Amino acid sequence: MKNRNEELKRKLKKAASISLCAVLAGGLAAGTYTGVNYLTGYEQSVQAASEDKVELLKSEKKSDDSKDDSKDESTAKGSLDVSDIVEETMPSIVSITTKSVEEVQSYYGMFGQYGAYAPEQREVQGSGSGIIIGKNDSELLIATNYHVVEGAETLSVGFCDSTACEAKVKGYDSEKDLAVVAVSLDDIDSDTMDAITVATIGNSDDLKVGAQVVAIGNALGYGQSVTTGIVSAKNRQLNSDDTVGDYDSDSNSATNLIQTDAAINPGNSGGALLNMNGEVVGINSAKLASTEVEGIGYAIAISDVTDTLESLMNEETRDKVDNHGVLGITVQSVDSEVSEAYGVPEGVLVRDVTEGGAADKAGIEAKSIITKFAGKTVTTKEQLVDFLSYYEPGEDVELTIEVPDGKGYKEETVTVTLGENTNTQSTDSKDNGDGQGSSQDDNLLEDWENNEGGAGLQYGEGWN
């Protein structure tokens, strides 16, 4: 009887311990919104790179370490308290505030002159998170999601000491939902530089399902907050129809995601998902929002995008120009559906080439497909227009194109000297792109099915 009582006491004690852990974790996750910024290295101050190329600060731990060494390190560092990790990494996390202008239909606008549509322009403010990932001779470099900065007219970065500075988008990859933001070092005072740190990048391939993770970010735009949870699953991807599937490494557009039950909320986008060593293993990006779903968020697996981030970190920082250069072509997007159905490269199809224009002089012909602009992947006409908005007439730009070659395509690289935009209408118009034409859209998939994929078809958002 005595033995039974002792056994019952042990079980009750164990159950109480588990319940307490569940309450603490639930309370922490419920009170926070994650949009974690890149982690800083432990006691690692911001220093300029010693070489011209800026690189990420990576963990010294190798993925091929022996199992015994891994266990030893897990015992040494994996037992860190969440508060210790937050204290060490918070200086590498920033908040990002954006301002953009969008057209909205007001009540009075519905009754414009002659019943015409009369939209109003309204300034909209957004918020997100970022991670300090490096520094060059003149700029502090911060990683975030592309959707955080997309369409922003102005950017502001807030640091851990409550100071803020204006920032610019240095580069982005919309397919991977990544962007790098730059802040001029001249705008950051010495006290702030002493307070902030560079995040240490871990290895997401080493993560195990069930491992504890921490998320830090500008949840709901209220300021930095912390949530914690576990790795629920690995190798996920979000499909084009917003469903979740297994990661397809052969897909050019798929992004490898980590699934976690750490709370990911609006404003957490661009923040960091950290392992228990205080290293960035993911960039918080999305969550499933439904009354039927709870505790399913996603972070971009950091090991799959380190090369992309380093490439973006080393791009030339540019400002948008009032009168950008043009290519002298009419185009249409070749999306993944068309690409898969007809075996053509994904990118931007050249539908027509203006005689004597920039593309014509560079030898680009109709039916070619533009896949890269100045080294950046192009998948839509909107992307191409946006890239052009940073380049003035007369500048040379390198394009990667796929040219029809019998039954297939061959890749070529051409240098185009951008022409001058002679269109009298506003170059900011979404209907006009950087040239003239109708705003009517046509369906490329239908065109290909009707064997009408050649040159001569008019498309609304082309270039002059």
C-alpha positions in Angstrom: 0.0 0.0 0.0 2.9 2.3 0.8 4.5 1.7 -2.5 1.2 2.5 -4.3 0.9 5.8 -2.5 4.5 6.8 -3.4 3.9 5.9 -7.0 0.7 8.0 -7.1 2.5 10.9 -5.6 5.2 10.7 -8.3 2.7 10.7 -11.0 0.8 13.6 -9.6 4.0 15.6 -9.2 4.9 14.9 -12.9 1.5 15.8 -14.2 1.5 19.1 -12.2 4.9 19.9 -13.7 3.7 19.3 -17.3 0.6 21.4 -16.7 2.6 24.3 -15.4 4.9 24.2 -18.4 1.9 24.2 -20.7 0.3 27.2 -18.9 3.6 29.2 -19.0 4.2 28.5 -22.7 0.5 29.3 -23.6 0.6 32.6 -21.6 3.8 33.6 -23.3 2.6 32.8 -26.8 -0.8 34.5 -26.2 0.7 37.8 -25.2 3.1 38.2 -28.1 3.2 38.8 -31.8 6.2 37.5 -33.6 8.0 39.3 -36.4 11.5 38.5 -35.4 14.5 40.3 -36.7 17.8 38.6 -37.5 19.7 37.5 -34.4 22.8 39.1 -33.2 25.9 37.2 -32.3 26.6 36.8 -28.6 28.3 40.0 -27.5 29.0 40.7 -31.2 29.1 44.4 -31.9 28.5 45.8 -35.4 31.7 45.9 -37.4 32.5 46.6 -41.0 33.4 43.7 -43.2 37.1 43.4 -43.8 36.6 42.6 -47.5 34.6 44.3 -50.3 32.0 41.6 -50.2 29.7 41.6 -47.2 28.9 38.2 -45.7 26.5 36.8 -43.1 27.8 36.1 -39.6 27.4 32.4 -39.4 27.6 30.0 -36.5 30.9 28.2 -36.2 29.1 24.9 -35.5 29.2 22.6 -38.6 26.2 20.5 -39.7 28.5 17.5 -40.0 29.7 17.6 -36.4 29.7 14.2 -34.7 26.7 13.0 -32.8 28.6 13.1 -29.5 29.8 16.7 -30.1 26.2 17.7 -31.0 25.0 16.3 -27.7 27.6 18.1 -25.7 26.8 21.4 -27.3 23.1 20.8 -26.8 23.7 20.3 -23.2 25.9 23.4 -22.9 23.8 25.9 -24.9 20.5 24.3 -25.4 19.6 24.7 -21.7 19.7 28.5 -22.0 16.7 30.2 -20.6 14.5 32.0 -23.2 15.1 35.3 -21.3 18.9 34.8 -21.8 18.4 34.3 -25.6 16.2 37.4 -25.8 18.7 39.5 -23.9 21.5 38.5 -26.2 19.6 38.8 -29.5 17.2 41.7 -29.1 19.9 44.3 -30.1 20.0 42.7 -33.6 16.2 43.1 -34.1 14.6 46.2 -35.5 11.1 47.3 -36.3 10.2 48.5 -39.8 7.6 51.1 -40.4 6.4 51.8 -44.0 4.3 54.5 -45.7 2.6 53.9 -49.0 -0.1 55.5 -51.0 -3.1 53.5 -52.2 -6.3 54.3 -54.1 -9.5 53.9 -52.2 -13.2 54.4 -53.2 -14.8 57.0 -50.9 -18.5 57.5 -50.4 -18.4 60.8 -52.3 -16.1 59.4 -54.9 -18.8 57.0 -56.0 -20.7 60.0 -57.3 -18.0 61.7 -59.4 -18.6 63.9 -62.4 -20.8 62.1 -64.9 -20.8 59.1 -62.6 -17.2 58.3 -63.4 -15.0 56.4 -60.9 -13.3 59.0 -58.8 -10.9 57.3 -56.3 -9.1 59.0 -53.5 -5.4 58.6 -52.7 -4.8 57.7 -49.1 -1.5 57.3 -47.1 -1.3 53.9 -45.5 1.1 52.9 -42.7 2.4 49.4 -42.3 4.7 47.7 -39.8 7.1 44.7 -39.9 10.3 43.4 -38.5 13.9 43.1 -39.6 17.2 41.5 -38.6 20.6 43.2 -38.6 22.8 40.9 -40.8 25.8 43.0 -41.7 27.5 46.3 -42.4 29.6 47.7 -45.2 31.6 50.9 -45.4 28.6 53.2 -45.6 25.5 51.2 -44.7 23.9 49.0 -42.0 22.2 46.0 -43.7 18.9 44.6 -42.5 17.0 41.5 -43.7 13.2 41.4 -43.9 10.4 40.0 -46.0 9.7 41.5 -49.4 6.0 41.8 -48.6 6.9 44.1 -45.7 8.5 46.7 -48.0 6.6 46.1 -51.2 5.2 49.3 -52.6 6.5 51.5 -49.7 7.1 55.1 -50.5 9.2 55.6 -47.3 10.8 53.3 -44.8 11.8 53.9 -41.2 13.9 51.5 -39.0 13.6 51.5 -35.2 16.5 50.1 -33.1 16.6 48.6 -29.7 17.5 51.9 -28.0 14.2 53.5 -29.3 16.0 55.6 -32.0 14.8 55.5 -35.6 16.4 56.2 -39.0 15.2 56.5 -42.6 16.1 53.5 -44.8 16.1 52.3 -48.4 15.5 49.0 -50.1 18.8 47.7 -51.2 17.6 44.7 -53.1 14.8 42.1 -53.0 13.7 38.7 -54.3 10.0 38.7 -54.5 9.8 35.0 -55.3 11.6 34.1 -52.1 9.8 36.9 -50.2 13.1 38.4 -49.1 14.5 41.9 -49.1 17.5 43.7 -47.7 17.1 47.3 -46.3 20.0 49.7 -45.9 20.4 52.5 -43.4 23.2 55.1 -43.9 25.8 54.9 -41.2 25.9 58.7 -41.2 22.4 58.7 -39.9 23.1 56.4 -36.9 24.7 58.0 -33.8 27.6 56.3 -32.0 25.5 55.4 -28.9 23.1 53.4 -31.2 26.0 51.7 -32.9 27.3 50.6 -29.6 23.9 49.2 -28.6 23.1 47.2 -31.7 24.6 43.9 -32.8 24.7 41.6 -35.9 22.7 38.4 -35.8 24.4 35.0 -35.9 23.0 32.8 -38.6 22.5 29.1 -37.7 21.8 26.0 -39.7 18.2 25.2 -40.3 19.1 21.8 -41.7 20.1 20.8 -38.2 16.7 21.5 -36.7 14.7 18.6 -35.5 10.9 18.3 -35.3 10.0 19.0 -31.7 13.0 21.3 -31.0 12.2 24.5 -29.1 12.4 27.8 -30.9 11.9 31.4 -30.1 10.4 34.2 -32.2 11.0 37.9 -31.7 9.4 40.8 -33.7 7.3 43.9 -33.9 4.0 42.2 -33.3 1.0 44.3 -34.4 3.4 47.3 -34.7 3.4 47.7 -30.9 7.1 47.1 -30.5 9.3 44.0 -30.0 7.7 41.0 -28.3 8.7 37.4 -27.8 6.9 34.1 -28.4 8.1 30.5 -28.0 7.1 27.1 -29.3 8.5 24.1 -31.1 9.3 23.1 -34.7 6.0 21.4 -35.7 7.3 20.2 -39.1 10.0 20.9 -41.7 10.1 21.1 -45.5 6.8 22.7 -46.1 5.8 25.1 -48.9 2.9 27.4 -49.5 1.2 26.7 -52.9 -0.2 29.3 -55.2 -3.7 28.5 -54.1 -2.7 29.2 -50.4 -2.7 25.5 -49.5 0.3 23.9 -47.8 2.2 21.0 -49.3 5.5 19.2 -49.0 8.5 21.2 -50.2 9.5 20.6 -53.9 13.2 21.4 -54.2 13.0 21.2 -58.0 10.6 24.1 -58.2 12.1 27.4 -59.0 9.4 29.3 -57.2 8.9 27.2 -54.1 10.4 28.3 -50.7 11.4 25.8 -48.0 9.5 26.6 -44.9 9.7 25.6 -41.2 6.3 25.1 -39.5 6.1 26.2 -35.9 3.5 26.8 -33.2 5.3 29.9 -31.9 2.8 32.7 -32.4 3.4 34.5 -35.7 1.2 37.6 -36.2 1.0 40.7 -38.4 4.1 42.8 -37.8 6.2 39.7 -37.1 7.0 39.3 -40.8 10.7 39.7 -41.4 11.6 38.7 -37.9 13.7 35.8 -36.8 13.0 32.3 -35.6 15.8 31.3 -33.2 17.1 28.0 -32.0 18.1 27.6 -28.3 21.6 28.6 -29.1 20.4 32.1 -30.0 21.0 31.6 -33.8 18.7 32.6 -36.6 17.3 29.5 -38.2 14.3 31.1 -40.0 12.7 34.3 -41.1 9.1 34.5 -40.0 6.9 35.0 -43.0 3.3 33.7 -42.8 0.7 31.9 -40.7 -2.5 30.0 -41.4 -5.5 32.2 -40.4 -8.8 30.5 -39.9 -11.3 29.8 -37.2 -10.5 26.1 -37.6 -6.7 26.6 -37.3 -4.6 27.4 -34.3 -0.8 27.6 -33.9 0.4 27.1 -37.4 3.0 29.6 -38.6 5.8 29.5 -41.1 9.3 30.7 -41.3 11.7 30.7 -44.3 14.4 28.1 -43.7 17.6 30.2 -43.4 20.0 27.7 -44.8 18.1 27.7 -48.1 18.4 31.5 -48.6 21.9 32.5 -47.3 23.2 32.8 -50.8 20.3 35.0 -51.8 20.7 37.2 -48.8 24.4 37.7 -49.4 23.7 38.6 -53.0 21.1 41.2 -51.9 23.5 42.6 -49.3 26.1 43.3 -52.0 23.7 45.0 -54.5 24.1 48.7 -55.3 21.7 50.8 -53.4 19.5 52.9 -55.8 16.8 55.5 -55.6 13.8 55.5 -57.9 14.1 58.1 -60.7 11.4 60.4 -62.0 11.9 59.5 -65.6 13.3 56.0 -65.9 14.8 54.4 -68.9 12.8 52.0 -71.1 13.5 48.9 -73.1 11.3 49.5 -76.1 9.3 46.3 -75.9 5.7 45.1 -75.3 5.6 42.2 -72.9 3.5 39.7 -71.0 4.2 37.5 -68.0 4.8 33.8 -68.5 3.6 32.3 -65.2 4.2 28.9 -63.8 1.0 27.5 -65.3 2.0 28.4 -68.8 5.6 27.3 -68.1 4.6 23.9 -67.0 1.9 23.4 -69.6 4.0 24.3 -72.6 7.6 23.7 -71.4 8.6 27.3 -71.9 10.8 29.2 -69.4 9.1 31.2 -66.7 9.6 35.0 -67.0 8.5 37.9 -69.2 7.6 37.2 -72.9 8.7 39.9 -75.4 5.6 40.3 -77.5 6.8 43.1 -79.7 10.0 45.1 -80.2 9.9 48.8 -81.1 12.0 49.4 -84.2 15.1 51.5 -83.3 14.4 51.1 -79.5 16.8 50.0 -76.9 16.0 46.3 -77.1 16.1 46.3 -80.9 19.6 47.9 -80.9 20.7 45.2 -78.4 19.5 42.4 -80.8 16.5 41.3 -78.7 13.8 39.8 -80.8 10.1 39.0 -80.3 9.3 35.6 -78.7 12.3 35.9 -76.4 11.7 35.5 -72.7 13.4 37.8 -70.2 14.4 35.8 -67.0 16.8 38.2 -65.3 17.3 41.9 -65.1 20.7 43.1 -63.7 21.1 39.7 -62.2 17.7 39.7 -60.5 15.1 37.0 -61.4 12.1 38.4 -63.3 8.9 36.5 -63.3 6.2 39.1 -64.0 5.9 42.3 -66.1 5.2 44.2 -62.8 8.6 43.2 -61.5 10.3 44.3 -64.7 8.6 47.7 -64.5 9.7 48.1 -60.9 13.3 47.2 -61.7 13.3 49.8 -64.6 12.1 52.5 -62.2 15.6 52.7 -60.6 17.5 53.2 -63.9 17.9 56.3 -65.9 18.0 56.6 -69.7 21.4 55.9 -71.1 22.4 53.4 -68.4 23.6 49.9 -69.4 21.7 47.0 -68.0 22.5 43.3 -68.4 19.5 41.1 -69.3 19.4 37.3 -69.3 17.0 36.0 -71.9 15.8 32.7 -73.2 15.8 32.6 -77.0 13.8 30.1 -79.1 16.1 27.5 -80.6 14.3 25.0 -82.7 12.1 23.0 -80.3 13.7 24.5 -77.2 15.3 27.6 -75.8 18.9 28.7 -75.2 20.1 31.2 -72.6 21.8 34.4 -73.7 23.1 37.4 -71.9 22.8 40.8 -73.6 23.6 44.4 -72.5 21.0 47.0 -73.2 21.5 50.7 -73.2 18.1 52.0 -71.9 16.2 54.4 -74.0 14.4 57.6 -73.0 10.7 57.5 -72.2 8.9 59.7 -74.7 5.4 58.9 -73.4 3.6 62.1 -72.4 1.5 60.3 -69.8 2.6 59.7 -66.2 5.2 56.9 -65.9 3.7 56.1 -62.4 0.5 54.8 -64.0 -0.1 51.1 -63.4 -2.0 50.9 -66.7 0.8 52.4 -68.8 3.8 50.7 -67.1 6.6 52.7 -68.6 5.0 53.2 -72.0 1.7 53.5 -73.7 -0.9 51.0 -74.6 -4.3 49.8 -73.6 -5.0 48.8 -70.0 -6.9 45.7 -71.2 -5.3 42.4 -70.1 -5.2 39.3 -72.3 -4.7 35.7 -71.3 -1.4 34.3 -72.3 -2.5 30.7 -71.7 -5.4 31.1 -74.1 -3.0 32.7 -76.7 -0.7 29.7 -76.5 -3.6 27.3 -76.8 -4.7 29.1 -79.9 -1.2 29.2 -81.3 -1.1 33.0 -81.0 2.0 33.3 -78.9 4.0 35.1 -81.5 4.8 38.8 -81.9 2.3 41.4 -83.0 -0.3 40.8 -80.3 -0.9 43.9 -78.3 -0.6 43.9 -74.5 -1.7 46.7 -72.2 1.4 47.2 -69.9 4.3 47.3 -72.3 7.1 49.7 -72.9 7.8 52.2 -75.6 
